[in-house]
């Protein structure tokens, strides 16, 4: 397999972060993250390119092509609905291939109004009303004709409220039947021959800012598969895409929207064995992909996590053993990860411990090999750790004991960290 350079843009969106997780460890892919604004992407993409003009800027095309040429980018994975639509319109002028469906499908899926018109007559469409006078009963919902997630979504309980709310919105709106039932996302993959190869349903148990943050795979459903086949047959879709359904008061599925992109919570299918982003890359390369069997049951719960930037430079690390590397009889994975990070960067690592028995033998119980350290210094409990080392001025010291950290700081003026702050030393960029 030849090496591929893939640029994710914008890389700091939820979609861009999922693409990073899905592709960063694939041996033949080098990921580049690009963004027009300073965002979380620069904290996780090792190859980060900032300062890209906004897609509405006349200088955008020349700027993005300059980046493509400089880094020999083969593919662009768009990672935001508005960006997908804009890039799709200029795809013939881009110097790299766009990993999404053909432009007609992209533009249809970008608009709920166009989506409903393309699928007109299908039994799974919700009731759509052209004006307040056409609404048969309340509540109804309104949402922007172009948008994503729950942005602009509002439940309307009366004609007066609907008329007022429409008067306050300048962008085109869609008035739809209110759907009180459960909501689902169906993650799909269509190959280059137009065949729907995969359609997996997951529920949306908990939603935050329009993003599903708790989701579980659902058993195969014949009706959902039929809907997926109909949508796939009425649009020229390719690669990864998804659609969302919600049940009406009678328990029947109704379509909310379609999108020609990765969904942030597609991580669930990836965890269960199907990497839809990678399948899209293989399909773009012209391969006849094989879809592995997905696990029958899986769930995910998502939350914010921390990525730190301490702006420090260190060339040595001294690390305690008891209650630091080993805590409550278990390996502290944060400390172990930091040690491997030092090894990778050729930073000297020293184990400095008062462990009372043979620490080398005890480390074997946890499959931690002494060779991981440049030196292992065992000292009597009655002696000071500061009397046994001569650290560089840029050394760091990690120990669970505040007294030990203060002693080391006072003796040598070096930076010290407790077990609770080791995560701040981890570089997440890959």
C-alpha positions as CSV (number, residue, x, y, z in Angstrom):
1,X,0.0,0.0,0.0
2,X,1.4,3.4,-1.0
3,X,1.5,6.1,1.6
4,X,-1.4,8.5,1.6
5,X,-1.6,12.0,2.9
6,X,-5.1,12.9,4.0
7,X,-6.1,16.3,5.1
8,X,-9.1,16.8,7.5
9,X,-10.8,20.2,7.3
10,X,-11.8,21.7,9.6
11,X,-10.0,19.3,11.9
12,X,-11.3,20.6,15.3
13,X,-14.9,19.9,14.7
14,X,-16.5,16.8,16.4
15,X,-16.4,15.1,13.0
16,X,-12.7,16.1,12.5
17,X,-11.8,14.7,15.9
18,X,-13.6,11.4,15.1
19,X,-11.7,11.2,11.8
20,X,-8.5,11.7,13.7
21,X,-9.3,8.8,16.0
22,X,-10.4,6.6,13.1
23,X,-7.4,7.1,10.9
24,X,-4.4,8.2,13.0
25,X,-3.1,4.6,13.6
26,X,-3.5,3.3,10.0
27,X,0.1,2.6,8.9
28,X,-0.2,3.9,5.4
29,X,-2.0,7.1,6.2
30,X,-0.4,10.4,7.3
31,X,-3.0,12.7,8.7
32,X,-2.9,16.5,8.3
33,X,-5.3,18.7,10.3
34,X,-6.3,22.1,8.8
35,X,-8.4,24.8,10.3
36,X,-9.4,28.4,9.7
37,X,-9.7,29.1,13.4
38,X,-7.6,28.1,16.4
39,X,-9.4,25.1,17.9
40,X,-9.0,21.7,19.5
41,X,-7.5,20.3,16.3
42,X,-4.1,21.7,17.1
43,X,-4.0,19.8,20.3
44,X,-4.5,16.4,18.7
45,X,-3.1,16.6,15.1
46,X,0.6,16.3,15.0
47,X,0.6,17.7,11.5
48,X,-1.5,20.8,12.1
49,X,-2.0,23.6,9.6
50,X,-3.7,26.7,10.9
51,X,-4.7,30.0,9.3
52,X,-6.6,28.6,6.3
53,X,-8.9,31.4,5.0
54,X,-12.6,30.9,5.6
55,X,-14.4,29.0,2.8
56,X,-16.3,32.3,1.9
57,X,-13.0,34.1,1.4
58,X,-12.1,34.7,-2.3
59,X,-8.5,33.7,-1.4
60,X,-9.6,30.3,0.0
61,X,-9.2,28.2,-3.2
62,X,-5.7,29.3,-3.9
63,X,-4.7,29.0,-0.2
64,X,-6.1,25.4,0.1
65,X,-4.5,24.3,-3.1
66,X,-1.2,25.8,-2.0
67,X,-1.4,23.6,1.2
68,X,-2.4,20.6,-0.9
69,X,0.6,21.0,-3.2
70,X,3.0,21.7,-0.3
71,X,2.1,18.6,1.7
72,X,1.3,16.4,-1.3
73,X,-2.2,15.8,-0.1
74,X,-4.1,13.0,-1.8
75,X,-7.5,13.3,-0.2
76,X,-9.5,15.9,1.7
77,X,-11.9,14.6,4.3
78,X,-14.4,17.5,4.9
79,X,-15.6,17.6,8.5
80,X,-18.4,20.2,8.7
81,X,-21.7,20.3,6.8
82,X,-21.2,23.9,5.5
83,X,-17.6,23.0,4.4
84,X,-18.7,19.9,2.7
85,X,-21.2,21.8,0.6
86,X,-18.7,24.6,-0.3
87,X,-15.9,22.3,-1.1
88,X,-18.1,20.1,-3.2
89,X,-19.1,23.0,-5.4
90,X,-15.4,23.6,-6.2
91,X,-14.2,20.0,-6.2
92,X,-13.1,20.1,-9.8
93,X,-10.7,23.0,-9.0
94,X,-9.2,21.3,-5.9
95,X,-5.8,19.6,-6.3
96,X,-6.9,16.7,-4.1
97,X,-9.9,14.3,-4.2
98,X,-12.8,15.1,-1.9
99,X,-14.0,12.2,0.2
100,X,-17.7,12.6,0.0
101,X,-20.7,11.8,-2.2
102,X,-21.1,13.5,-5.7
103,X,-22.1,17.1,-5.6
104,X,-25.8,16.6,-6.4
105,X,-26.3,14.4,-3.3
106,X,-24.2,16.7,-1.2
107,X,-26.4,19.7,-2.0
108,X,-29.6,17.8,-1.6
109,X,-28.6,16.5,1.8
110,X,-27.5,19.9,2.9
111,X,-31.1,21.2,2.5
112,X,-33.9,19.5,4.4
113,X,-36.3,21.1,1.9
114,X,-34.5,19.6,-1.0
115,X,-34.2,16.2,0.8
116,X,-37.9,16.0,1.3
117,X,-38.6,17.0,-2.3
118,X,-36.2,14.4,-3.6
119,X,-37.9,11.8,-1.5
120,X,-41.4,13.0,-2.2
121,X,-44.0,10.3,-2.0
122,X,-42.0,8.1,0.4
123,X,-44.0,6.8,3.3
124,X,-41.3,7.6,5.8
125,X,-41.4,11.4,5.3
126,X,-42.9,13.5,8.1
127,X,-45.7,15.9,7.4
128,X,-44.3,19.1,5.9
129,X,-46.4,22.2,5.7
130,X,-45.8,25.2,3.4
131,X,-47.4,27.8,5.7
132,X,-49.1,28.3,9.1
133,X,-52.5,28.0,7.2
134,X,-51.7,24.5,6.1
135,X,-50.9,23.1,9.6
136,X,-53.6,20.6,10.6
137,X,-52.8,20.7,14.3
138,X,-50.3,21.5,17.0
139,X,-47.6,21.1,18.2
140,X,-45.3,21.3,15.1
141,X,-41.7,22.0,14.8
142,X,-39.7,24.5,12.7
143,X,-36.0,24.2,11.8
144,X,-33.7,25.8,9.2
145,X,-34.0,24.4,5.7
146,X,-30.2,24.3,5.8
147,X,-28.5,23.3,9.1
148,X,-27.3,20.4,11.1
149,X,-28.1,18.8,14.4
150,X,-30.6,20.6,16.6
151,X,-29.5,24.1,15.5
152,X,-32.6,26.3,15.2
153,X,-35.0,23.4,16.1
154,X,-38.0,24.6,18.0
155,X,-41.3,23.1,19.1
156,X,-44.3,25.4,18.3
157,X,-47.5,25.0,20.2
158,X,-49.9,27.4,18.4
159,X,-50.5,29.2,15.1
160,X,-49.8,32.6,16.8
161,X,-46.4,31.3,18.0
162,X,-45.5,29.9,14.6
163,X,-46.4,33.1,12.8
164,X,-44.3,35.1,15.3
165,X,-41.3,32.8,15.2
166,X,-41.2,32.7,11.4
167,X,-41.2,36.5,11.3
168,X,-38.1,36.5,13.5
169,X,-36.1,34.2,11.2
170,X,-34.6,35.5,8.0
171,X,-33.4,32.1,6.7
172,X,-35.8,29.7,5.0
173,X,-37.5,27.4,7.5
174,X,-39.2,24.0,7.3
175,X,-42.4,23.4,9.2
176,X,-42.8,19.8,10.1
177,X,-44.9,17.3,11.9
178,X,-44.0,17.0,15.6
179,X,-42.4,13.6,16.3
180,X,-42.6,12.6,20.0
181,X,-40.9,9.2,19.7
182,X,-37.4,7.8,20.0
183,X,-34.6,9.1,17.7
184,X,-32.1,7.0,15.8
185,X,-29.1,7.5,13.6
186,X,-28.4,5.0,10.8
187,X,-24.7,5.0,9.7
188,X,-24.3,3.9,6.2
189,X,-21.7,3.0,3.5
190,X,-22.3,2.9,-0.2
191,X,-19.6,1.7,-2.5
192,X,-18.4,3.2,-5.8
193,X,-20.9,1.1,-7.7
194,X,-23.8,2.6,-5.8
195,X,-24.5,-0.5,-3.7
196,X,-25.5,0.1,-0.1
197,X,-23.1,-2.2,1.7
198,X,-23.7,-1.2,5.3
199,X,-26.5,0.3,7.4
200,X,-26.2,0.2,11.2
201,X,-28.8,1.7,13.6
202,X,-27.9,3.3,16.9
203,X,-30.2,5.1,19.3
204,X,-29.6,8.6,20.7
205,X,-30.1,8.1,24.4
206,X,-28.7,11.4,25.5
207,X,-28.1,14.5,23.2
208,X,-26.1,17.5,24.0
209,X,-25.8,20.5,21.7
210,X,-27.3,18.3,18.9
211,X,-24.6,15.6,19.4
212,X,-25.4,12.2,20.6
213,X,-23.3,11.6,23.7
214,X,-24.8,8.3,24.8
215,X,-25.7,5.8,22.1
216,X,-26.2,2.0,21.8
217,X,-26.3,-0.2,18.7
218,X,-29.8,-1.5,17.9
219,X,-30.7,-4.9,16.5
220,X,-31.2,-5.2,12.7
221,X,-34.5,-3.8,11.7
222,X,-36.1,-4.7,8.3
223,X,-38.0,-1.4,8.0
224,X,-34.9,0.7,8.6
225,X,-32.9,-1.3,6.0
226,X,-35.8,-0.7,3.5
227,X,-35.6,3.1,4.2
228,X,-31.9,3.1,3.8
229,X,-32.2,1.3,0.4
230,X,-34.8,3.8,-0.8
231,X,-32.7,6.8,0.1
232,X,-29.6,5.2,-1.4
233,X,-31.6,4.5,-4.6
234,X,-32.9,8.1,-5.0
235,X,-29.6,9.8,-4.5
236,X,-26.1,9.1,-5.9
237,X,-24.4,8.5,-2.6
238,X,-20.9,7.2,-2.1
239,X,-18.7,6.4,0.9
240,X,-19.8,7.2,4.4
241,X,-23.1,8.9,5.0
242,X,-26.0,8.7,7.6
243,X,-29.6,9.6,8.1
244,X,-31.7,10.2,11.2
245,X,-35.2,8.8,12.0
246,X,-37.6,9.6,14.7
247,X,-40.9,7.8,15.6
248,X,-44.2,9.5,15.3
249,X,-47.1,9.1,17.8
250,X,-48.0,5.9,16.1
251,X,-44.5,4.4,16.5
252,X,-43.7,4.7,12.8
253,X,-40.3,5.9,11.5
254,X,-40.1,9.4,10.0
255,X,-37.0,10.9,8.4
256,X,-35.4,13.9,10.1
257,X,-32.4,14.5,7.8
258,X,-29.6,12.9,5.7
259,X,-25.9,13.9,5.7
260,X,-23.0,13.0,3.4
261,X,-20.4,12.8,6.0
262,X,-19.0,11.0,9.1
263,X,-21.1,11.4,12.2
264,X,-19.2,12.1,15.4
265,X,-20.7,9.1,17.2
266,X,-19.8,6.7,14.3
267,X,-17.0,5.8,16.8
268,X,-19.5,3.3,18.0
269,X,-19.5,1.3,14.8
270,X,-15.7,1.6,14.7
271,X,-15.5,0.1,18.2
272,X,-17.8,-2.7,17.1
273,X,-15.6,-3.5,14.1
274,X,-16.5,-1.3,11.1
275,X,-14.4,1.7,10.4
276,X,-16.5,3.7,8.0
277,X,-14.0,6.4,7.4
278,X,-11.3,3.9,6.4
279,X,-13.8,2.0,4.2
280,X,-14.4,5.4,2.4
281,X,-10.7,5.7,1.8
282,X,-10.4,2.2,0.4
283,X,-13.4,2.7,-1.9
284,X,-11.9,6.0,-3.2
285,X,-8.8,4.0,-4.1
286,X,-10.9,1.6,-6.2
287,X,-10.8,-1.4,-3.8
288,X,-13.7,-3.8,-3.5
289,X,-14.0,-3.6,0.2
290,X,-15.0,-6.4,2.6
291,X,-17.4,-5.4,5.4
292,X,-16.5,-7.2,8.6
293,X,-19.3,-8.5,10.8
294,X,-20.2,-5.9,13.4
295,X,-20.5,-6.8,17.1
296,X,-24.2,-7.4,18.0
297,X,-24.1,-5.1,21.1
298,X,-22.1,-2.0,22.0
299,X,-22.6,1.3,23.5
300,X,-20.7,4.6,24.0
301,X,-20.9,7.5,26.4
302,X,-19.1,10.6,25.5
303,X,-17.9,13.6,27.6
304,X,-15.4,16.4,27.5
305,X,-11.7,15.4,28.1
306,X,-8.6,17.5,28.8
307,X,-5.6,18.2,26.6
308,X,-3.0,20.4,28.3
309,X,-0.2,22.6,27.0
310,X,2.3,23.5,29.8
311,X,5.0,25.1,27.5
312,X,7.8,23.4,29.4
313,X,11.0,21.8,28.2
314,X,12.5,18.8,30.1
315,X,15.4,16.5,29.4
316,X,15.2,14.1,32.4
317,X,12.4,12.5,34.3
318,X,12.7,11.1,37.9
319,X,9.8,8.9,38.8
320,X,8.7,7.3,42.1
321,X,7.4,3.7,42.2
322,X,5.1,3.1,45.2
323,X,1.8,5.0,44.9
324,X,3.1,6.7,41.7
325,X,3.8,4.1,39.1
326,X,1.9,1.5,41.0
327,X,-1.2,2.8,42.8
328,X,-3.5,0.6,44.8
329,X,-1.9,-2.5,43.5
330,X,-2.4,-1.5,39.8
331,X,-0.3,0.1,37.1
332,X,-0.9,3.9,36.8
333,X,-1.4,4.0,33.0
334,X,-0.9,7.8,32.9
335,X,2.5,7.5,34.4
336,X,3.4,4.5,32.2
337,X,2.3,6.4,29.1
338,X,4.4,9.3,30.1
339,X,7.4,7.0,30.5
340,X,7.0,5.6,27.0
341,X,6.6,9.2,25.7
342,X,10.0,10.0,27.2
343,X,11.5,6.8,25.7
344,X,10.2,7.7,22.3
345,X,11.7,11.2,22.6
346,X,15.0,9.8,24.0
347,X,14.6,11.6,27.3
348,X,16.4,10.0,30.2
349,X,14.0,8.2,32.7
350,X,15.2,7.3,36.2
351,X,13.2,5.3,38.7
352,X,13.9,6.7,42.2
353,X,12.3,4.7,44.9
354,X,12.4,3.6,48.6
355,X,10.7,0.3,47.7
356,X,11.5,-2.1,50.5
357,X,11.8,-5.3,48.5
358,X,13.5,-6.1,45.2
359,X,11.8,-3.6,42.9
360,X,13.1,-5.3,39.8
361,X,11.4,-8.6,40.8
362,X,8.2,-6.9,41.9
363,X,8.0,-5.0,38.6
364,X,7.8,-8.3,36.8
365,X,4.5,-9.0,38.4
366,X,3.1,-6.0,36.5
367,X,5.0,-6.9,33.3
368,X,7.0,-3.7,33.6
369,X,10.6,-4.4,32.5
370,X,13.6,-2.7,34.2
371,X,15.0,-1.9,30.7
372,X,12.3,0.7,30.4
373,X,14.4,2.9,32.7
374,X,17.8,4.4,32.1
375,X,18.6,3.9,35.7
376,X,16.9,2.5,38.8
377,X,18.0,4.0,42.1
378,X,16.8,2.3,45.3
379,X,17.6,4.2,48.5
380,X,17.0,3.3,52.2
381,X,13.9,4.7,53.7
382,X,15.9,6.8,56.2
383,X,17.8,8.7,53.5
384,X,16.7,11.6,51.3
385,X,16.1,11.2,47.6
386,X,17.8,14.5,47.0
387,X,21.1,13.0,48.3
388,X,21.2,10.4,45.6
389,X,20.7,12.3,42.4
390,X,22.2,15.3,40.6
391,X,19.4,16.3,38.1
392,X,19.8,18.6,35.2
393,X,18.2,22.1,35.5
394,X,15.5,20.9,33.1
395,X,14.6,17.7,34.9
396,X,11.1,16.9,36.1
397,X,10.2,14.9,39.2
398,X,7.0,12.9,39.7
399,X,6.0,11.7,43.1
400,X,2.8,11.2,45.0
401,X,4.3,12.8,48.2
402,X,4.0,16.6,48.6
403,X,6.9,16.6,51.0
404,X,9.1,14.8,48.6
405,X,8.2,17.2,45.8
406,X,8.9,20.2,48.0
407,X,12.2,18.8,49.0
408,X,13.2,18.2,45.4
409,X,12.0,21.7,44.3
410,X,13.9,23.4,47.2
411,X,17.1,21.4,46.6
412,X,17.3,21.7,42.8
413,X,14.7,24.2,41.6
414,X,13.2,21.6,39.2
415,X,9.6,21.2,38.2
416,X,7.7,18.6,40.2
417,X,4.3,16.9,39.6
418,X,1.9,14.8,41.6
419,X,0.1,11.7,40.3
420,X,-3.0,13.9,39.8
421,X,-1.2,16.2,37.3
422,X,0.8,13.7,35.2
423,X,-1.9,13.8,32.5
424,X,-0.8,17.4,31.8
425,X,2.6,16.0,30.6
426,X,1.0,13.8,27.9
427,X,1.3,15.1,24.4
428,X,-1.9,14.0,22.6
429,X,-0.8,15.0,19.1
430,X,-0.6,12.1,16.7
